[in-house]
Amino acid sequence: MRGAVRAARGCSGQLWRPRPAPGRTPPPLLLLLLLLAVLLGGAGAQYSSDLCSWKGSGLTHEAHRKDVEQVYLRCSAGSVEWMYPTGALIVNLRPNTYSPRRPLTVCIKPLSDSAGANIYLEKTGELTLLVRDGDRGPGQVRCFAWDQGGLFVEATPQQDISRRTTGFQYELVSRRPGPHLHAPSAPCRPCSEAEVLLAVCTSDFVVRGSIQDVADEPALQEAAIHLVVSRVFRQKSRVFRAASGGSGRWRGHVKTLLECGVRPGQGDFLFTGHMRFGEAWLGCAPRFKDFQRTYRDAEEKGLNPCAVATE
């Protein structure tokens, strides 16, 4: 997507320079930087942006309500906050560390009070709705492959735009969206054997344990699964912490969709999953004995994508 190139125009006339003191030369670069700060100060009054996040106001579009603003962000995580939304935004996510050989997935999570605009996935002029204005329903997080398109945020018609702000967090992760990556219609189904083996190699956390309790969160359409873990194979963040008393166990919790209907039960499982917006989300979770059998069969055939101790 090509955005309009904006040229910064300065004032004409001569720059006043103080008379240099004897034996000293005034720093011209410093004077130039001060002048630029004054000129750009007024232009930045309507919005703020850095490499990771953008915050702006639709009031700049009041005279031309169909204006489309281009936003460029170059981090792997950040946020967009659009006050008084009018017109539309095109959000271009271009991470500085992007490599064509590494597939990227984009995940967005609307802010809790987001309102005033729809969020679409756009590619070659075709729009796919990701988040409807004011949507607070299940599966707030939406994920899609980076090469599927960009984000198009369009303000919805409002009689009064006051006190309305559209916003979301975003993350870019190095994997393709799968059935357990909170796609818009992620099914609550068991993983295939191939998916389990891949999850062991690519997940942010891989642990062996059992379900102690499940706390439903109806307002969010989510459930928190509290785990007792006997072995931590890998964890990217400190999701699981050593239990007190030197028992050699770890405790922590992961989230899943409420519609999946997870309940406490007997037996050991292999729990895998990914971190999203600071929270651990459940991915593949086969019974541990089933995982052991799957792993051994693949090992005999030389099909394991990575090695892990299964005993």
C-alpha positions as CSV (number, residue, x, y, z in Angstrom):
1,M,0.0,0.0,0.0
2,R,1.3,3.4,-0.9
3,G,0.6,6.3,1.4
4,A,0.7,9.9,0.6
5,V,4.1,11.5,1.0
6,R,3.9,14.5,3.2
7,A,6.4,17.3,2.8
8,A,7.2,19.5,5.7
9,R,7.2,23.1,4.7
10,G,9.1,25.7,6.8
11,C,8.7,29.4,6.9
12,S,10.5,31.7,4.6
13,G,12.8,34.4,5.7
14,Q,16.1,34.5,7.5
15,L,16.9,32.8,10.7
16,W,18.0,35.2,13.4
17,R,21.4,34.4,14.9
18,P,22.8,35.8,18.0
19,R,26.2,37.6,17.8
20,P,28.9,35.1,18.8
21,A,30.8,35.8,21.9
22,P,34.5,36.5,21.5
23,G,36.4,33.2,21.0
24,R,33.2,31.1,20.7
25,T,31.3,29.8,17.7
26,P,27.5,29.2,18.0
27,P,26.5,25.6,17.2
28,P,24.5,25.9,14.0
29,L,23.2,22.3,14.3
30,L,21.6,23.0,17.6
31,L,19.9,26.1,16.2
32,L,18.5,24.1,13.3
33,L,17.2,21.4,15.7
34,L,15.4,24.0,17.8
35,L,13.8,25.5,14.7
36,L,12.6,22.1,13.6
37,A,11.1,21.4,17.0
38,V,9.1,24.6,16.9
39,L,7.9,23.9,13.3
40,L,6.9,20.3,14.0
41,G,5.4,21.0,17.4
42,G,2.2,22.3,15.9
43,A,1.9,19.5,13.4
44,G,2.2,16.9,16.1
45,A,-0.5,18.3,18.2
46,Q,-3.2,16.0,16.6
47,Y,-1.3,12.7,16.8
48,S,1.6,10.9,18.2
49,S,3.5,8.0,16.8
50,D,6.7,6.0,17.2
51,L,8.0,2.8,15.6
52,C,5.6,0.7,17.7
53,S,2.4,2.6,18.5
54,W,0.2,5.3,17.0
55,K,-2.3,7.6,18.7
56,G,-4.4,10.1,16.7
57,S,-7.6,12.0,16.3
58,G,-10.2,11.9,13.5
59,L,-11.0,15.5,14.2
60,T,-8.3,16.3,11.6
61,H,-10.7,14.8,9.0
62,E,-13.7,16.9,9.9
63,A,-13.6,18.9,6.7
64,H,-13.2,15.8,4.5
65,R,-14.9,13.0,6.3
66,K,-13.8,10.4,3.7
67,D,-10.1,11.0,4.3
68,V,-7.9,8.0,4.7
69,E,-4.9,8.2,7.0
70,Q,-1.8,6.0,6.4
71,V,-0.1,4.7,9.6
72,Y,3.2,2.9,9.4
73,L,4.5,0.8,12.3
74,R,7.7,-1.1,12.4
75,C,7.7,-3.1,15.6
76,S,6.6,-6.7,16.4
77,A,4.2,-5.4,19.1
78,G,2.4,-2.2,19.9
79,S,-1.0,-0.5,19.8
80,V,-3.3,1.9,17.7
81,E,-5.6,4.3,19.4
82,W,-7.9,6.5,17.3
83,M,-9.9,9.1,19.1
84,Y,-13.1,10.6,17.5
85,P,-12.9,8.3,14.5
86,T,-13.9,9.7,11.1
87,G,-12.9,8.5,7.7
88,A,-10.5,5.6,7.7
89,L,-7.1,4.4,8.7
90,I,-4.8,2.1,6.8
91,V,-2.4,0.4,9.2
92,N,0.8,-0.8,7.6
93,L,2.8,-3.3,9.7
94,R,6.3,-3.5,8.4
95,P,8.6,-5.0,11.1
96,N,12.3,-4.0,10.6
97,T,13.3,-7.6,11.3
98,Y,11.0,-9.2,8.6
99,S,12.4,-12.0,6.5
100,P,10.5,-13.4,3.5
101,R,11.7,-16.9,4.6
102,R,10.0,-16.6,8.0
103,P,6.2,-16.7,7.9
104,L,4.6,-14.1,10.1
105,T,1.2,-14.1,11.8
106,V,-0.5,-10.9,12.9
107,C,-2.8,-11.0,16.0
108,I,-4.9,-8.0,17.1
109,K,-6.9,-7.6,20.3
110,P,-9.4,-4.7,20.6
111,L,-9.2,-2.5,23.6
112,S,-11.9,-3.1,26.2
113,D,-13.7,0.1,25.4
114,S,-13.1,0.2,21.7
115,A,-16.0,1.8,19.7
116,G,-16.7,3.8,16.6
117,A,-15.1,1.8,13.8
118,N,-15.0,-1.6,12.1
119,I,-11.7,-3.3,11.6
120,Y,-11.1,-5.2,8.3
121,L,-8.5,-7.3,6.6
122,E,-7.8,-5.7,3.3
123,K,-6.0,-7.1,0.2
124,T,-6.3,-5.7,-3.3
125,G,-9.4,-3.8,-2.5
126,E,-11.3,-6.7,-0.9
127,L,-12.4,-6.3,2.7
128,T,-12.9,-9.1,5.3
129,L,-14.5,-8.1,8.6
130,L,-12.3,-8.9,11.6
131,V,-13.9,-6.9,14.4
132,R,-17.3,-5.3,14.2
133,D,-17.8,-1.9,16.0
134,G,-18.4,-2.5,19.7
135,D,-17.9,-6.3,19.4
136,R,-17.3,-7.8,22.9
137,G,-18.1,-11.3,21.9
138,P,-16.1,-14.5,22.2
139,G,-12.7,-14.8,20.5
140,Q,-11.7,-11.1,20.9
141,V,-8.2,-11.9,19.5
142,R,-8.1,-12.1,15.7
143,C,-5.1,-13.6,13.8
144,F,-4.2,-13.9,10.2
145,A,-1.1,-14.5,8.1
146,W,0.9,-11.4,7.4
147,D,0.8,-11.9,3.7
148,Q,-3.0,-12.1,3.7
149,G,-3.3,-8.4,3.7
150,G,-3.3,-5.2,5.8
151,L,-5.5,-3.6,8.4
152,F,-8.2,-1.2,7.2
153,V,-10.0,0.6,10.1
154,E,-13.2,2.4,8.9
155,A,-15.3,4.7,11.1
156,T,-18.9,3.9,11.4
157,P,-21.6,6.6,10.9
158,Q,-22.2,8.4,14.2
159,Q,-24.5,11.2,15.2
160,D,-22.1,12.1,18.0
161,I,-18.5,11.0,17.9
162,S,-17.6,12.4,21.3
163,R,-16.1,10.1,23.8
164,R,-15.5,7.4,21.2
165,T,-12.1,5.8,20.7
166,T,-11.2,2.8,18.5
167,G,-8.1,1.0,19.6
168,F,-6.4,-2.3,19.5
169,Q,-3.1,-4.0,20.5
170,Y,-1.2,-6.0,17.9
171,E,1.5,-8.6,17.9
172,L,3.5,-10.2,15.1
173,V,4.7,-13.8,15.7
174,S,6.8,-16.1,13.6
175,R,4.3,-18.8,12.8
176,R,1.3,-19.4,10.6
177,P,-2.2,-19.2,12.2
178,G,-3.5,-22.6,13.0
179,P,-6.7,-24.1,14.6
180,H,-5.5,-23.2,18.0
181,L,-4.1,-19.7,17.4
182,H,-7.4,-18.0,18.0
183,A,-8.4,-17.5,14.4
184,P,-11.9,-15.9,14.0
185,S,-13.6,-19.3,14.1
186,A,-11.1,-21.5,15.9
187,P,-12.6,-25.0,16.5
188,C,-12.3,-26.7,19.8
189,R,-11.0,-29.9,18.4
190,P,-8.2,-32.3,19.3
191,C,-4.9,-31.8,17.4
192,S,-3.8,-34.3,14.8
193,E,-0.6,-36.3,15.5
194,A,1.3,-34.1,13.1
195,E,0.0,-31.0,14.8
196,V,1.1,-32.3,18.2
197,L,4.6,-33.1,17.0
198,L,4.9,-29.6,15.5
199,A,3.5,-27.9,18.6
200,V,6.1,-29.6,20.8
201,C,8.8,-27.9,18.7
202,T,7.2,-24.5,18.1
203,S,5.1,-23.6,21.2
204,D,6.0,-21.0,23.7
205,F,5.5,-23.4,26.5
206,V,5.5,-27.3,26.7
207,V,4.8,-28.9,30.0
208,R,3.5,-32.2,31.5
209,G,0.8,-32.0,34.2
210,S,-2.8,-32.2,35.2
211,I,-5.8,-29.9,35.5
212,Q,-6.4,-28.8,39.0
213,D,-9.3,-26.4,38.4
214,V,-11.1,-24.5,35.6
215,A,-12.4,-21.0,36.3
216,D,-15.0,-19.8,33.7
217,E,-15.0,-16.1,32.7
218,P,-18.4,-15.6,31.0
219,A,-17.9,-11.9,30.4
220,L,-14.9,-12.6,28.3
221,Q,-16.1,-15.9,26.9
222,E,-12.9,-17.4,28.2
223,A,-11.8,-20.0,30.8
224,A,-8.7,-20.1,32.9
225,I,-7.2,-23.6,33.3
226,H,-5.2,-24.0,36.5
227,L,-2.5,-26.6,36.1
228,V,-0.2,-28.6,38.4
229,V,2.9,-29.3,36.4
230,S,5.4,-32.1,37.0
231,R,7.8,-31.3,34.3
232,V,8.6,-28.1,32.3
233,F,10.1,-28.9,28.9
234,R,10.1,-25.3,27.8
235,Q,8.5,-22.0,28.7
236,K,9.2,-18.7,27.0
237,S,7.8,-16.6,29.9
238,R,7.4,-17.4,33.5
239,V,3.9,-18.9,33.1
240,F,4.7,-21.7,35.5
241,R,6.4,-21.1,38.8
242,A,7.8,-23.5,41.4
243,A,5.3,-24.4,44.1
244,S,6.2,-23.7,47.7
245,G,7.4,-26.5,50.0
246,G,10.0,-27.9,47.6
247,S,7.6,-30.4,46.1
248,G,9.3,-30.3,42.7
249,R,6.0,-29.1,41.1
250,W,5.1,-26.0,39.2
251,R,1.8,-24.1,39.1
252,G,0.3,-21.7,36.6
253,H,-2.7,-21.2,34.4
254,V,-3.5,-21.0,30.7
255,K,-6.5,-19.7,28.9
256,T,-8.9,-21.2,26.3
257,L,-12.3,-20.3,24.8
258,L,-15.2,-20.9,27.1
259,E,-17.0,-22.8,24.3
260,C,-14.4,-25.5,24.4
261,G,-15.9,-26.7,27.7
262,V,-12.7,-27.8,29.4
263,R,-13.2,-29.4,32.8
264,P,-10.9,-30.9,35.5
265,G,-10.1,-34.5,35.0
266,Q,-7.8,-37.3,36.0
267,G,-4.5,-38.2,34.2
268,D,-1.4,-36.5,32.8
269,F,-1.5,-34.3,29.7
270,L,1.1,-32.6,27.5
271,F,0.1,-29.0,27.5
272,T,1.4,-26.7,24.7
273,G,0.5,-23.2,23.7
274,H,1.6,-19.7,22.9
275,M,1.8,-16.3,24.6
276,R,-0.5,-13.6,23.3
277,F,-0.7,-10.1,24.8
278,G,1.0,-11.3,28.0
279,E,-1.3,-14.3,28.5
280,A,-0.7,-18.0,27.9
281,W,-3.2,-19.6,25.6
282,L,-3.7,-23.4,25.3
283,G,-2.8,-25.1,22.0
284,C,-2.5,-28.9,21.6
285,A,-3.1,-30.9,24.8
286,P,-3.1,-34.6,24.2
287,R,-2.9,-37.2,27.1
288,F,0.7,-37.7,27.8
289,K,0.6,-41.5,27.1
290,D,-0.9,-40.7,23.7
291,F,1.9,-38.2,23.0
292,Q,4.5,-40.8,24.0
293,R,3.1,-43.3,21.5
294,T,2.9,-40.7,18.8
295,Y,6.5,-39.5,19.4
296,R,7.9,-43.1,19.4
297,D,6.2,-44.0,16.2
298,A,7.5,-40.8,14.5
299,E,10.9,-41.4,15.9
300,E,11.1,-44.9,14.4
301,K,10.2,-43.4,11.0
302,G,12.6,-40.5,11.3
303,L,9.7,-38.0,11.1
304,N,10.1,-36.1,14.3
305,P,10.7,-32.4,13.6
306,C,12.7,-32.0,16.9
307,A,13.9,-34.1,19.8
308,V,12.3,-34.1,23.3
309,A,12.7,-36.4,26.3
310,T,9.4,-38.3,26.6
311,E,10.1,-40.4,29.7
